[in-house]
């Protein structure tokens, strides 16, 4: 493994992974929707998106996002629009849940692996902050004497493992809480809350011109 200051990279990427953000909100939202497996498959989609950013960073495509304000804005609007769509779906599901409580009807959302992995993957790939973060962060640990492409993929793989462990643990915790407090009302409120958070994250994405360190 030819990565400069690997210990520093490992500490930094772990801290950034643990920082609450879009990934956390989406995993919590989907775990509350149809269980811990939903959250874990969503996490898999999110983490697969990391390799896309690593490849873009290695070949310099992310540099276009950094240099072109117009392209950055277009990608940012697409990503934010997708988050708003997810958030509105959650809020809609919450209102349906409250309505079912009034009629005494309870409904569990059926788990769909394709839907979960697609939501996670698209939310990550369509986030220009992650793309530009990879462009700014990964080169600090690249050894120029070796393949930048392979080193970028290696760092993405390390990030993949850390993020999967953290997000699947989070999904399990949400699922346990769901079983402990099995209440249609609590689930509806959780769905509505996470939907609102997703929309707020989209607004934050739109209001910031350049990415911060948080993924």
C-alpha positions as CSV (number, residue, x, y, z in Angstrom):
1,X,0.0,0.0,0.0
2,X,1.7,3.2,-1.2
3,X,-0.3,5.9,0.7
4,X,1.5,8.8,2.3
5,X,0.7,9.3,6.1
6,X,-1.8,6.5,6.1
7,X,-2.5,6.8,9.8
8,X,-3.4,10.5,9.4
9,X,-5.7,9.6,6.5
10,X,-7.4,6.8,8.5
11,X,-8.1,9.1,11.5
12,X,-9.4,12.0,9.2
13,X,-11.6,9.8,7.1
14,X,-13.0,8.1,10.2
15,X,-13.9,11.4,11.9
16,X,-15.5,12.7,8.7
17,X,-17.5,9.5,8.3
18,X,-18.9,9.8,11.9
19,X,-19.9,13.4,11.2
20,X,-23.8,13.6,10.8
21,X,-24.9,14.5,7.3
22,X,-26.9,13.4,4.3
23,X,-25.6,9.8,4.5
24,X,-26.7,9.5,8.1
25,X,-30.2,11.0,7.4
26,X,-30.8,8.7,4.5
27,X,-29.7,5.5,6.4
28,X,-31.9,6.5,9.4
29,X,-34.8,7.3,7.1
30,X,-34.7,4.0,5.2
31,X,-34.0,1.9,8.4
32,X,-37.2,3.4,9.9
33,X,-39.0,2.7,6.7
34,X,-38.6,-1.1,6.5
35,X,-35.9,-2.3,8.9
36,X,-32.2,-2.5,9.4
37,X,-31.6,-4.4,6.2
38,X,-33.0,-1.5,4.3
39,X,-30.5,0.8,6.0
40,X,-27.6,-1.5,5.3
41,X,-28.4,-1.9,1.6
42,X,-28.8,1.9,1.4
43,X,-25.4,2.2,3.0
44,X,-24.0,-0.2,0.3
45,X,-25.3,2.1,-2.4
46,X,-23.9,5.1,-0.7
47,X,-20.5,3.5,-0.3
48,X,-20.4,2.2,-3.9
49,X,-20.7,5.8,-4.9
50,X,-17.4,6.6,-3.2
51,X,-15.6,4.6,-5.9
52,X,-17.2,6.8,-8.6
53,X,-15.8,9.9,-6.8
54,X,-12.4,8.3,-6.4
55,X,-12.2,7.5,-10.1
56,X,-13.3,11.0,-11.0
57,X,-10.8,12.5,-8.7
58,X,-8.0,10.3,-10.1
59,X,-8.6,11.3,-13.7
60,X,-9.3,14.9,-12.9
61,X,-13.0,15.1,-13.8
62,X,-13.7,16.5,-10.4
63,X,-11.4,19.5,-11.2
64,X,-14.1,20.6,-13.7
65,X,-16.5,21.0,-10.7
66,X,-13.9,23.0,-8.9
67,X,-13.1,25.3,-11.8
68,X,-16.5,25.6,-13.5
69,X,-19.0,27.5,-11.4
70,X,-21.8,26.8,-14.0
71,X,-21.2,23.0,-14.1
72,X,-20.9,23.0,-10.3
73,X,-24.3,24.7,-10.0
74,X,-26.0,22.3,-12.4
75,X,-24.7,19.2,-10.5
76,X,-25.6,20.9,-7.2
77,X,-29.2,21.6,-8.4
78,X,-29.6,18.0,-9.6
79,X,-28.4,16.6,-6.3
80,X,-30.5,19.0,-4.2
81,X,-33.5,18.2,-6.3
82,X,-33.1,14.5,-5.7
83,X,-32.8,15.1,-1.9
84,X,-35.9,17.2,-1.9
85,X,-37.7,14.4,-3.8
86,X,-36.7,11.9,-1.2
87,X,-37.7,14.2,1.6
88,X,-41.1,14.9,0.2
89,X,-41.7,11.2,-0.3
90,X,-40.9,10.7,3.4
91,X,-43.2,13.5,4.5
92,X,-45.9,12.1,2.3
93,X,-45.4,8.6,3.8
94,X,-45.6,10.2,7.3
95,X,-49.0,11.8,6.6
96,X,-50.2,8.5,5.2
97,X,-49.1,6.8,8.4
98,X,-50.9,9.3,10.5
99,X,-54.0,8.9,8.4
100,X,-53.8,5.1,8.8
101,X,-53.6,5.5,12.6
102,X,-56.9,7.4,12.5
103,X,-58.6,4.5,10.7
104,X,-56.9,1.8,12.7
105,X,-55.1,0.5,9.6
106,X,-51.3,-0.3,9.9
107,X,-49.1,-0.8,6.9
108,X,-45.4,-1.9,6.7
109,X,-43.4,-0.7,3.7
110,X,-42.1,-3.7,1.8
111,X,-38.3,-3.9,1.5
112,X,-37.0,-3.5,-2.0
113,X,-33.2,-3.9,-2.3
114,X,-33.0,-2.3,-5.8
115,X,-34.8,0.8,-4.5
116,X,-32.6,1.1,-1.4
117,X,-29.3,0.7,-3.2
118,X,-30.4,3.1,-6.0
119,X,-31.4,5.7,-3.5
120,X,-28.1,5.5,-1.6
121,X,-26.0,5.4,-4.8
122,X,-27.7,8.4,-6.4
123,X,-27.7,10.5,-3.3
124,X,-23.9,10.0,-3.0
125,X,-23.0,10.3,-6.7
126,X,-25.2,13.4,-7.2
127,X,-23.6,15.2,-4.3
128,X,-21.0,17.6,-5.8
129,X,-19.6,18.3,-2.3
130,X,-18.3,14.7,-2.1
131,X,-16.8,14.9,-5.5
132,X,-14.9,18.1,-4.8
133,X,-14.0,16.9,-1.3
134,X,-12.3,13.8,-2.8
135,X,-10.4,16.1,-5.2
136,X,-9.1,18.2,-2.4
137,X,-8.5,15.5,0.2
138,X,-7.1,12.4,-1.6
139,X,-4.1,14.1,-3.3
140,X,-2.7,15.0,0.1
141,X,-2.0,11.3,0.6
142,X,-1.0,10.3,-2.9
143,X,2.6,9.1,-3.4
144,X,3.6,10.5,-6.8
145,X,6.0,7.6,-7.3
146,X,3.1,5.2,-7.6
147,X,-0.2,5.0,-9.4
148,X,-2.6,7.8,-8.4
149,X,-5.5,5.8,-9.7
150,X,-4.8,2.7,-7.6
151,X,-4.0,4.8,-4.5
152,X,-7.3,6.7,-4.9
153,X,-9.3,3.4,-5.2
154,X,-7.4,2.0,-2.1
155,X,-8.4,5.1,-0.1
156,X,-12.0,4.8,-1.3
157,X,-12.0,1.1,-0.3
158,X,-10.8,2.1,3.2
159,X,-13.6,4.7,3.4
160,X,-16.0,2.1,2.1
161,X,-15.3,-0.3,5.0
162,X,-15.4,2.4,7.7
163,X,-18.6,3.9,6.3
164,X,-20.3,0.5,6.0
165,X,-19.5,-0.5,9.6
166,X,-20.7,2.8,10.9
167,X,-23.9,3.1,8.9
168,X,-24.9,-0.6,9.3
169,X,-24.4,-0.2,13.1
170,X,-26.6,2.9,12.9
171,X,-29.2,1.0,10.9
172,X,-29.2,-1.8,13.5
173,X,-29.7,0.8,16.3
174,X,-32.6,2.4,14.5
175,X,-34.2,-1.0,13.9
176,X,-33.8,-2.0,17.6
177,X,-35.4,1.3,18.6
178,X,-38.2,0.6,16.1
179,X,-38.9,-2.8,17.7
180,X,-38.6,-1.4,21.2
181,X,-41.0,1.4,20.6
182,X,-43.2,-0.2,18.0
183,X,-45.7,2.6,17.4
184,X,-47.3,3.7,14.2
185,X,-47.3,7.2,15.5
186,X,-43.6,7.2,16.3
187,X,-42.7,5.7,12.9
188,X,-44.8,8.3,11.2
189,X,-43.1,11.1,13.1
190,X,-39.7,9.7,12.4
191,X,-40.4,9.4,8.7
192,X,-41.6,13.0,8.7
193,X,-38.6,14.2,10.7
194,X,-36.0,12.5,8.5
195,X,-37.8,13.8,5.4
196,X,-37.6,17.3,6.7
197,X,-33.9,16.9,7.5
198,X,-33.3,15.7,3.9
199,X,-35.0,18.8,2.5
200,X,-33.0,21.0,4.9
201,X,-29.8,19.3,3.7
202,X,-30.8,20.1,0.1
203,X,-31.3,23.7,1.0
204,X,-27.9,23.8,2.7
205,X,-26.4,22.3,-0.4
206,X,-28.0,24.9,-2.6
207,X,-27.0,27.8,-0.3
208,X,-23.2,26.9,-0.2
209,X,-21.0,27.9,-3.1
210,X,-18.2,25.6,-2.3
211,X,-18.0,22.3,-0.3
212,X,-16.9,22.0,3.3
213,X,-15.1,19.0,4.8
214,X,-18.3,17.3,5.9
215,X,-19.6,14.6,3.5
